């Protein structure tokens, strides 16, 4: 007897435990709300957009609103996206909102083969959150390296640091700090509900505990980086003030060097008959020599004090 050969068309389609929506319309959200029995407050939040990171529970539904900072291949911040996770026993709803079309490809992320299989909505939610926290960790490490380079520049008198780089770095740290601390707070407040959701999947509980610890660690790191950058900004402002003072001293020194011959020439230009070498044939030579000698002496004095170029004390 011939055995029928099964084809892909004969096999039942594998139902994914997640649904992904990007910049959804009201009709799409209403359809999801009817299918899963979502609370109207969740729909209102999703339509309003740009919610603060938070966690709320409605019966057996866990609603997480976080900020997703996706990164480029160079490790720089690229896309700041509102990401909402609605976790039920049957389905995970992922809602992404952004002003651009540069979204993290969550479908590709969830379809990747990994040791922890996506066999439930909660497992899918963990993979998404783990990817978000993983980017936070990499971005925090990149910022730490930038801080080290910036610190070397600020405390090196031969380097004039770029203030634009300083304030771009401040913006990045603030962005990561707000997103990571908000995610850590949201996961912490949802810990009881996550524990209830993992009653039938106890193997996921250590993964969520590890995820919460990572989020808290990144939040603490970025908070420390923020304090370090504030100290560097103060040092930068001090360097700017020092350079401005040095420039003013240099300008004053040149003004004094120009004022010496101007004053002497002004006095002799008044044509008083009793001025010392006025009636002497070589008086103008003596006056010129006196001007040069006084100017050279003043230049040496200013140079020694560091008003013109580098002083001996600065070299030491």
Secondary structure, DSSP 4 states (H G I P E B T S, - for coil): -PPPPP-TTTSPPPPPSEEEEES--HHHHHHHHHHHT--HHHHHHHHH--PPSEEEEETTEEEEEEEEEEE-TTS-EEEEEEEEEEE-SS-EEEEEE-SSS----HHHHHHS--SS---SHHHHHHHHHHHHHHHHHHHHHHHHHHHHHHHHHHT-TT----HHHHHHHHHHHHHHHHHHHHHHHHHHHTHHHHHHHTSS-GGGHHHHHHHHHHHHHHHHHHHHHHHHHHHHHHHHHHHHHHHHHHHHHHHHHHHHHHHHHHHHHHHHTT--TTSTTTTSTTHHHHHHHHHHHHHHHHHHHHHHTTSSS--HHHH-
